[in-house]
Amino acid sequence: MLKLSVAASTGAVSVFAEAVHSLGDLIGATVAMIAVRVSDAPPDETHAYGHGKFENLSGVASALLMFFAGSYAVWEAVKHLADHETTTQFVPGLYVMALSVLINLLVSRHLLEVGKETDSPALMADGIHLRTDIYTSFGVFVSLFIVKLTGWTWLDPVAAILVSAMIFVTGFKLAGDAVGTLSDRSLPLSEEKALRATIESDPRVLSYHNLRTRKSGSHRHIDVHVLISDSNSFVQAHDFTEELEEKLRGTLPNVHPIIHIEPYEAEAEHQKQEHGRKI
């Protein structure tokens, strides 16, 4: 509200662009807060895998808000350039931008730290969103300072357009990350390597295949086919499965493994007879 008030009183379109951006932040933070609470709900009859993807949906919502904010700011900036609208009242804008940089720095740092600790996509998205505010607010501060020194009033709407460009870039990144998770993109290569290392570290694992991974909010879902000796009894195979699942849960946060056990010798013979290959 402070940015909107200063923008209205001074006519500085770059401050207006930042005000629209911050309004989007406020709405996005509210959406993220709701999404985090919903995603923490345990699995139920209609969501057997939990509600984690609600966090990713909030990332899409935040990205859409950023696109809207950026588009509206560009529209206002172009109008100012076309109509040659200018203002010389930039001092209040300098003060509010400096305050904005400080506040966003503190809040975004806290959100990103908590987001990393809890592996929350919603909090990470909101923290990244606010981190963008730091750069854009500082950019507006610099542009207003230059305008005050030089009298180049055209720089004010140009700065608003540059702010909008940064908003678009961040919005596309947030949307890409959220859509990637919603489309069941595999876990990062480093995380899959960690899971493979855990599986391969158990000497009872003679081979494995069909490792599939995906993420839902902060929850990681994996399934894999593991081959063990045919000499294991049903009870021994079950006990081994429980132990390996526990190891996988300790490899990464919020891992939900599903292991399909297969007999190694029987599968090796099947592959040889039916497909002419070794396992």
Secondary structure, 3 states (H helix, E strand, C coil): CHHHHHHHHHCCHHHHHHHHHHHHHHHHHHHHHHHHHHHCCCCCCCCCCCCCHHHHHHHHHHHHHHHHHHHHHHHHHHHHHHHCCCCCCCHHHHHHHHHHHHHHHHHHHHHHHHHHHHCCHHHHHHHHHHHHHHHHHHHHHHHHHHHHHHCCCCHHHHHHHHHHHHHHHHHHHHHHHHHHHHCCCCCCHHHHHHHHHHHHCCCCCCEEEEEEEEEECCEEEEEEEEEECCCCCHHHHHHHHHHHHHHHHCCCCCEEEEEEEEEHHHHHHHHHHHHCCCC
